[in-house]
């Protein structure tokens, strides 16, 4: 036997043993035998580097360090699912399936909806790549991290093109172990298993991902019909046979009544599972019906996701504290006795405003019911009045800013600090200015902004661009190295080149969001033209009403705001619009209301929207009599039907690209 043959023999054995251990949970050899073979493989690969492979079982520990993740365009769009929240929604789904096919009875597959990170694996014998869902059209190549998950096969017993999709997740035990280690090291804990899984997969150093204890379930064999498989249930069985880990809790249900019983059963079983789920996915089993049922712009009509009702728990309202936003708005927040809700520990929840607290009759010391809205945002539902002892403290709204101490004013239901020099408002302004939709300064997030503000490295927005003066001081801080500091400084310098709309949104002008900022930038071309615009002139712009126009004029009439703009000009921040208006003026799309539906092969939805807006179009999300053009990609759904019914001009992708030139 040659060295290469022995290496391949050991790899085959180790892959088999990995499958038995991590997928079947039924190892056929003792750990010592596995370890012996692994050591022999590592020795042979080291002695014969010409036979090394990134897909070898010896590489499951990771070690590849990347600069960034490459982009991957999915061969077929990774669609999301429509949601059902109750029995009526499920029966309505069943009714539409019957209407769409003309059939009376269906077999559905019911499966756990894993709370993790969507993933696509593409094989041709060996694993070619693993890609995140991304925006559904374009994802990121995370193969180096995925191959560290030992339940995932690096090769399969077919050389045909093969794509399977599923969910990478962190088991509850892995999260507990990881958070225990992070607590011992003084590191921040992961809020929940989903965040931990996503953060692990997006590590540029694959050896970090390898230590996180990730796993995966695979639930959709994308091109099963190419293999002569008609039924989704059979496709999952084929995936099992090829070595993929599928969820054993799935069940074929004859009709919607059995689906509802399955959901009731797993609503009870949910806490006992070794991983987090946030619902149940229901799919028509017969894949021959998928094309007949069709798709909406974003979701298939042959599947739906039932979402569990928000989990409600009781905990104690220990205190009510106040935070100050960048506009000066004062927000009361509940300080809660730590309690686990929907997969993470909750200690804070917003209480919105004074009226909200009084309407709910909340008192400090109350036991309260809390839940997560959409399984994400903690909210206080109500007090448990029967648990009151008489020692609870009635709520009183503060009269002075908790940061600067100056008196608050009340406008409608909200209280505001009107001191423009309040430190809390300055920090929030810096965070907003650096955010993705504004100047997009990578590395200057909320935590870093607060840290640098408290260290005195900057006190306002314009001083962000002088952060380089504190380079050595930052490097001296825990957690910072010369490379990370230089990356941040370079990101700040690069942000100076942004187009006008980015800095306009970053300035935080009241009533001017990202879309309005782009409209103003395209209209006025540079900041000086906008500053000179009268309120009457602003009102002539579509979508600019009296409140927006007045807010813009008030902003530029404030001497302190003009000082900020001049200071940014001195730092060579760009205040010109970088889009093309001459092209827009001559464009077919100029002045038209456009709706995008379906999937385009050349552009993602966001890219296409930006292109159209730069050509003077108004892009909206729904078709109406006011719509001028509908651009229809692959799997266009009800919007296309409505456009035809209303006699609206419809362009396919080829026609759209031709008009773009």
PyMOL commands that set and color helices and strands:
alter all, ss='L'
color gray80, all
select helices_A, chain A and resi 3-23+31-47+49-51+57-61+87-101+143-146+172-184+193-201+206-210+224-227+232-241+256-272+287-293+354-360+385-387+423-434+446-455+461-475+482-495+500-506+514-524+527-532+535-539+546-557+559-570+581-585+605-614+638-646+653-660
alter helices_A, ss='H'
color red, helices_A
select strands_A, chain A and resi 71-73+83-84+107-114+117-123+127-132+138-140+162-170+214-221+251-254+277-284+303-307+313-324+329-341+344-350+363-364+367-373+377-383+393-394+408-411+414-417+593-597+618-620+629-632+649-652
alter strands_A, ss='S'
color yellow, strands_A
deselect
rebuild
show_as cartoon
